[in-house]
């Protein structure tokens, strides 16, 4: 449609409109996404993940400013409910971020954590597609790295930065949450605080344990003052170069394949379950009546849904 | 089987074995869960949720100690990756919790955040069933309240306590994450810290906004010193009494129905997708080749999976 064309010409108002169409599932959202899909395969996607309060937003803000200096068109998708990009912010943060809101070459979209399983990663995936179709050379995804939905959002990124801050449990949490496996780069932010050396050492030890593959760097930053941001940018751009090579391309294809498989499966499963809502509810009732256990109910539903057996049980 | 019988006689070693059978999906796990299901409908389930570092574990520890003084058999399921119940802890915490590990009337199980969507809430649900069948009068579920999986874990609880601590963004985060809707009771822990009054006021304001239904209390505690724990226990037991009444019973049935429906649907969907893994992968490949967009691929899979259309597209 016309909207898709204007979006692909880099029209920021068309992008804004497209995000609303997709978010609210307005008429034509499905066609819009199909149309932009082919155009939405360029552009680098950078994930910034870490717990609440580690300074992800300040770091993202600093990176946006630097990337803009290089002339990149930049997209930001914030899926952290406590992010200042999200409105849940101190006034000072909001004022600082304002400069990007006034820049027509930067587009910021925040997503609420809501809805069913996979809803978050689907929404984020759609917005990333729109941003890439719009022509964002870099799209930053800011996300809290807890929960499976969040990890799925991370899998949208070509390069993943895991951010921790010195102090209790943060790096331990990163290890437990499986983030060590997904990180291409670690940042210890708030590195002027006590415990920063310890946090670096903890991460290095965790990386030793993970073994195999490219060893991720551990960088230290103080995002509020800009300290270490230059090194971070350099390391990130080096990773982008690596992605353009044979090994990087192959990894991108594999990850994309896995993410697409998950998306296709989850989407089909949720449509099926929606269609058969009345049966699901009746089975739940039978479990509550004590006639079935929950696993037997799930097996019964599987039998009914699966084409191969559908003629027997109707 | 014999294991189910021994479990239902309150044998703590049988419980421990049963948890391993279920966790590792050893032979017979399905039968075990079916057998305990009927017996696992008694016992109160109490959810303790909140961000990392708010002191959930210390609060849980204090509540366990108090419930034990009342002679209750207590189960604890910790699904917070940074919880001291989980091993990711300071030595002091671990020593403090040790007393419960030595008490055969307390059983503590920690679950890693891992696996696919819904995997966490399924594992947690299974463990809660085993604990209730074992005869736990109270089962506490400790969980970080971020992400859909976590919210699903909350829905296993009859009574949900949302814990925040004074300071940046915590109560804002609780509001954004939809926790205000699910909370039966709020606790501002670390109430001896600066900003505690503000946190209480923020929560009260959020509760005003939510409107409708029973108005949840906001209590203040200092879990490390035990301050406020008596009031918390009293409020919780009052909620348990309410649950036993007509209104409470009706809410329990509704929530159980919703949770069972989600479980049955998710379980059936994941089985279907597993069975059709090769088709999913082939569709993902066609998207990567540019022959399909992801939504069209999902629709194609839905058509193939759904019984009503299975004969056309085989």
Interface residues (C-beta under 8 A of the other chain):
Chain A: X30 X33 X34 X37 X38 X51 X52 X53 X81 X82 X86 X88 X90 X112 X113 X114 X115 X116 X117 X118 X119 X120 X144 X146 X147 X148 X149 X150 X152 X168 X169 X170 X172 X173 X175 X176 X177 X178 X253 X256 X257 X260 X261 X263 X264 X265 X266 X267 X268 X269 X270 X271 X272 X273 X275 X280 X281 X283 X284 X285 X287 X288 X290 X293 X294 X295 X296 X297 X298 X299 X301 X302 X304 X305 X306 X307 X308 X309 X310 X311
Chain B: X30 X33 X34 X37 X38 X51 X52 X53 X81 X82 X86 X88 X90 X112 X113 X114 X115 X116 X117 X118 X119 X120 X144 X146 X147 X148 X149 X150 X152 X168 X169 X170 X172 X173 X176 X177 X178 X253 X256 X257 X260 X261 X263 X264 X265 X266 X267 X268 X269 X270 X271 X272 X273 X275 X280 X281 X283 X284 X285 X287 X288 X290 X293 X294 X295 X296 X297 X298 X299 X301 X302 X304 X305 X306 X307 X308 X309 X310 X311
